[in-house]
Amino acid sequence: MLAIIGLILGVALALVFRPEMPFWLQPYLPIMIVAAMDALVGAARASLERTFSDRVFAVSFISNVAIAAVIVWLGDLIGVGSQLSTAVLVVLGIRIFTNAAVIRRLVLHA
């Protein structure tokens, strides 16, 4: 319940203050969002399997976002940022859909 209140409060504050995204961070935002979504879907799966740990979730959330951003940053340094961005999106997308399939099986008992 506390997480939902925090989410609602965060969205409300963002709508009121309309923060500007720094230009240098804009290429990394989609990758970081997908990495965060992977952690959230993984947490939902763990919750349904009754193996959820808030510590594991926090570490997974932060490390997914950081690792994805570092991979894309390194790609930018060597001139292949868009290719590494695509690779990160594909890998995280596969993880998200795999976890979604497990969630679907757990919810529908199929």
N, C-alpha and C positions, 0 to 999 in steps of 0.2 A: 504494500500500500504506500509505503514511504517513497518507493521508486516512482510510482505513478504520480504522486504529488510533486516530486522533484521534476519529472518530465513536463507536467503541466505548467509549473512555475517557470521552468527554463524557456518553454515555448512562449509563454506570456511576456517574459522579459525581453526575448528576442523581437517579438512583434512591437513592443513599446519602444525599445531603444534602437532597433534596426542597426545592429553592428555591421561595420564594413569589413569585408574580408581583404586582408593585405594582398596586393597583386602577386607577390612572390609565392604565396601559399595556395593560390587558386588552382594550379595544375594538380596539386596533391589532394585537394578536398574530395573529389569523387572516389579516389582510391581509399582514403581514410574512412569515408562513409560506408563503403562496401566492406572494409575490414571490420568496422564496428558492427555492421549487420551480421557478419559471420559469427562474431562473438555472441550477439543477442540470440540468433537462431540456435547456436550451440547451447546456450544457457536454457533456452526453452526445451530443447531435447533432454538435457540433463535433469531438468525439473520434472519432466514427465517420466523419466527413468528413475527418479528419486535418488539421483547421485549429485544434485546441484550443490556447489560450494561457492559461497560468495567470494572467497579468496581466489579460487581458480578463475571465476568469472572476471574479477577485477584485473588479475594478471593477464588473462587471455585478451580482454578488451584493450588494455594499454599496449601489450606487446604486439597484437595484430596490427593496430594502427601505426605504431612506431616502425615495425619491420616493413610494412607495406610502403610507408613514406620513405624510409631509407633506401629500399630497393629502387623506387622511382627516382629518388634524388641521385643515387649512383648512376642510374641510367642516363639522367640528364647530364651528369659530369662527363660521361664517355660518349654522349651523342646518340644514345638509343633509348631515350626516356619514353617515347610513345610505345615502342615495342615491349619494354619492361612493364609499362602500365597495362598494356593488353594482357601480358602474361599473368600479372598479379590479379587482374579482374577475372580471367578465366579460372585460375586456381581457386580463388575465393568463391566464385560463382558455383563451381563444382561442389565445394564444401557446403555452401548454403543449400543447394538443391539436394545433396545427399542427406543433410540433416532434416530438411523439409520432408523428404520421403520417409525417414524414420519416424518423424512426428506424425505424419499422416497414418502410418501403420499403427503407431501406438494409440492414436485417438480413435481410429476406425476399427481397431482390433482385426486388421486384415493382413 
